[in-house]
């Protein structure tokens, strides 16, 4: 059994699917959420395999953001989902910009200028997409008129749901976000990824998915 599941990924995924099935999600949502969860397992494995990895707190925060995004979808909290997207993008930008928290109030602050710099200098990373998603998330956070939050909802209404979009659409959005996040993440942790999966490339393909796995290999043959 250990040889078939050397890192315990399949066991974790099986347990995850059992848990989300209790929410009676459709198959598209189940597949998308499972894909995002596998991406979490990938990040967690890289993080745990290298105790001295750079930006450990940012990586763990991204993991938290993805897991919180999954719960937001399951509990029909669309605004909270976008809050997690915003946080995820900020942490990824901090890694790309090599920001360090030295205790100052603005050490790790991400500004519009930072996104413009990333888009102009890191041309092999999809920061145009990430910035657009960041601005959209800010719209949700600040109750933009474009978002049209359900501000007339009653307390019982909000207890039941606070989501305009269905779970399938939101889970597709999340899966797209984690995929684009990984493509940027790859650039900063090539050695850690290669050493972590030196003898278990099949497991790497399993958690990343074929598309992301082939993307990594194309950049790092």
C-alpha positions as CSV (number, residue, x, y, z in Angstrom):
1,X,0.0,0.0,0.0
2,X,2.9,2.4,0.8
3,X,4.4,1.8,-2.6
4,X,1.0,2.7,-4.3
5,X,0.6,5.7,-2.1
6,X,4.1,6.7,-0.8
7,X,3.1,10.1,0.4
8,X,-0.4,9.4,1.5
9,X,-1.9,11.7,-1.1
10,X,-4.5,9.2,-2.3
11,X,-5.7,8.5,1.2
12,X,-6.0,12.2,1.9
13,X,-7.9,12.8,-1.3
14,X,-10.3,9.9,-0.6
15,X,-11.1,11.4,2.8
16,X,-11.6,14.8,1.3
17,X,-14.0,13.5,-1.3
18,X,-16.0,11.7,1.4
19,X,-16.3,15.0,3.4
20,X,-17.4,17.2,0.5
21,X,-19.9,14.6,-0.8
22,X,-21.9,15.3,2.5
23,X,-22.6,18.7,1.0
24,X,-24.3,17.1,-2.0
25,X,-22.2,18.9,-4.5
26,X,-22.5,18.1,-8.2
27,X,-19.7,16.2,-10.0
28,X,-18.2,19.3,-11.6
29,X,-17.9,21.0,-8.3
30,X,-16.5,17.8,-6.7
31,X,-13.8,17.5,-9.4
32,X,-12.8,21.2,-9.2
33,X,-12.6,21.2,-5.4
34,X,-10.7,18.0,-5.4
35,X,-8.2,19.5,-7.9
36,X,-7.7,22.5,-5.7
37,X,-7.3,20.3,-2.7
38,X,-4.6,18.3,-4.5
39,X,-2.8,21.5,-5.2
40,X,-2.9,22.1,-1.4
41,X,-1.3,18.7,-0.9
42,X,1.4,19.6,-3.3
43,X,2.3,22.9,-1.6
44,X,2.1,21.3,1.8
45,X,4.5,18.5,0.7
46,X,7.0,21.0,-0.7
47,X,6.8,23.1,2.5
48,X,7.2,20.1,4.9
49,X,10.0,18.5,2.8
50,X,12.2,21.6,3.1
51,X,12.3,23.0,6.7
52,X,14.5,25.9,5.5
53,X,12.4,26.8,2.4
54,X,12.2,30.5,1.8
55,X,9.0,32.4,2.6
56,X,7.5,29.6,4.7
57,X,4.8,31.8,6.2
58,X,3.6,33.0,2.8
59,X,3.4,29.4,1.5
60,X,1.4,28.3,4.5
61,X,-0.8,31.3,4.2
62,X,-1.6,30.4,0.5
63,X,-2.4,26.9,1.7
64,X,-4.8,28.4,4.3
65,X,-6.3,30.6,1.6
66,X,-7.1,27.7,-0.7
67,X,-8.6,25.6,2.1
68,X,-10.7,28.6,3.2
69,X,-11.8,29.1,-0.4
70,X,-13.1,25.5,-0.5
71,X,-15.1,26.0,2.7
72,X,-16.4,29.3,1.4
73,X,-17.8,27.5,-1.7
74,X,-19.3,24.7,0.4
75,X,-21.0,27.1,2.8
76,X,-22.1,29.5,0.0
77,X,-20.1,32.5,1.0
78,X,-19.1,34.1,-2.2
79,X,-17.7,37.4,-0.7
80,X,-15.5,35.4,1.6
81,X,-14.2,33.4,-1.4
82,X,-13.0,36.6,-3.0
83,X,-11.4,37.7,0.2
84,X,-9.3,34.5,0.1
85,X,-8.5,35.1,-3.5
86,X,-7.2,38.6,-2.6
87,X,-5.0,37.2,0.2
88,X,-3.7,34.4,-2.0
89,X,-2.6,36.8,-4.7
90,X,-0.9,39.1,-2.2
91,X,1.1,36.2,-0.6
92,X,2.1,35.1,-4.1
93,X,3.2,38.6,-5.0
94,X,5.3,38.8,-1.8
95,X,7.1,35.6,-2.8
96,X,7.7,37.0,-6.3
97,X,8.9,40.3,-5.0
98,X,11.0,38.7,-2.3
99,X,9.4,40.8,0.4
100,X,10.5,40.2,4.0
101,X,8.6,41.0,7.2
102,X,11.0,42.8,9.4
103,X,8.4,44.1,11.7
104,X,7.7,47.3,9.9
105,X,4.1,48.4,9.2
106,X,4.6,48.3,5.4
107,X,7.3,45.7,4.9
108,X,5.0,43.3,3.1
109,X,2.4,45.7,1.7
110,X,1.4,45.1,-1.9
111,X,0.6,48.2,-3.9
112,X,-0.6,48.9,-7.4
113,X,2.9,49.8,-8.4
114,X,4.1,46.3,-7.3
115,X,1.6,44.7,-9.7
116,X,2.7,47.0,-12.5
117,X,6.3,46.1,-11.9
118,X,5.5,42.4,-11.9
119,X,3.6,42.6,-15.1
120,X,6.4,44.5,-16.8
121,X,9.4,42.6,-15.5
122,X,8.1,39.0,-14.8
123,X,6.7,38.6,-18.3
124,X,6.7,34.8,-18.1
125,X,4.2,34.9,-15.2
126,X,0.6,35.7,-15.7
127,X,0.4,38.8,-13.5
128,X,-2.1,40.5,-15.8
129,X,-4.6,37.8,-14.8
130,X,-3.7,37.9,-11.2
131,X,-4.0,41.7,-11.0
132,X,-7.4,41.6,-12.7
133,X,-8.5,39.0,-10.1
134,X,-7.1,41.1,-7.3
135,X,-9.0,44.2,-8.4
136,X,-12.2,42.1,-8.7
137,X,-11.7,40.7,-5.2
138,X,-11.2,44.3,-3.9
139,X,-14.5,45.1,-5.4
140,X,-16.2,42.4,-3.4
141,X,-14.4,43.5,-0.2
142,X,-15.3,47.2,-0.6
143,X,-18.9,46.6,-1.8
144,X,-18.3,48.0,-5.3
145,X,-21.4,48.9,-7.3
146,X,-20.2,46.5,-10.0
147,X,-20.5,43.6,-7.5
148,X,-24.0,44.3,-6.3
149,X,-23.8,42.7,-2.9
150,X,-27.1,41.6,-1.5
151,X,-27.1,44.3,1.2
152,X,-30.8,44.1,1.7
153,X,-30.6,40.4,2.9
154,X,-32.0,39.6,6.3
155,X,-30.1,37.7,8.9
156,X,-32.0,34.4,8.1
157,X,-31.2,35.0,4.4
158,X,-27.5,35.3,5.2
159,X,-27.6,32.2,7.5
160,X,-28.8,30.2,4.5
161,X,-26.6,31.6,1.8
162,X,-24.7,34.6,0.6
163,X,-23.8,33.7,-2.9
164,X,-25.0,34.9,-6.3
165,X,-23.1,32.2,-8.3
166,X,-23.6,28.5,-8.1
167,X,-21.0,26.1,-6.6
168,X,-19.9,24.8,-10.0
169,X,-19.0,28.2,-11.3
170,X,-17.2,29.2,-8.1
171,X,-15.3,26.0,-8.0
172,X,-14.2,26.4,-11.6
173,X,-12.9,29.9,-10.7
174,X,-11.0,28.5,-7.7
175,X,-9.4,25.7,-9.8
176,X,-8.3,28.3,-12.4
177,X,-6.9,30.5,-9.6
178,X,-4.8,27.6,-8.1
179,X,-3.6,26.5,-11.5
180,X,-2.3,30.0,-12.4
181,X,-0.9,30.4,-8.9
182,X,1.1,27.2,-9.3
183,X,2.6,28.3,-12.6
184,X,4.1,31.3,-10.8
185,X,5.1,29.3,-7.7
186,X,7.0,26.9,-9.9
187,X,9.5,29.6,-10.9
188,X,10.7,30.2,-7.3
189,X,11.0,26.6,-6.0
190,X,12.3,24.5,-8.9
191,X,15.0,22.8,-6.8
192,X,12.7,22.1,-3.9
193,X,10.1,20.6,-6.2
194,X,12.6,18.4,-8.1
195,X,14.2,17.0,-5.0
196,X,10.8,16.4,-3.2
197,X,9.6,14.3,-6.1
198,X,12.9,12.9,-7.3
199,X,11.7,9.3,-7.1
200,X,8.0,9.8,-7.2
201,X,7.2,11.8,-10.4
202,X,4.0,9.9,-10.7
203,X,2.8,11.3,-7.4
204,X,3.7,14.8,-8.6
205,X,1.6,14.3,-11.7
206,X,-1.3,13.0,-9.5
207,X,-1.4,16.1,-7.2
208,X,-0.7,18.7,-9.9
209,X,-2.8,17.2,-12.7
210,X,-1.5,16.5,-16.2
211,X,-1.6,20.1,-17.4
212,X,0.4,21.6,-14.6
213,X,2.8,18.6,-14.5
214,X,3.6,18.9,-18.2
215,X,3.8,22.7,-17.8
216,X,6.5,22.3,-15.1
217,X,8.4,19.8,-17.2
218,X,8.3,22.1,-20.2
219,X,9.9,24.8,-18.2
220,X,12.3,22.5,-16.4
221,X,13.3,19.6,-18.7
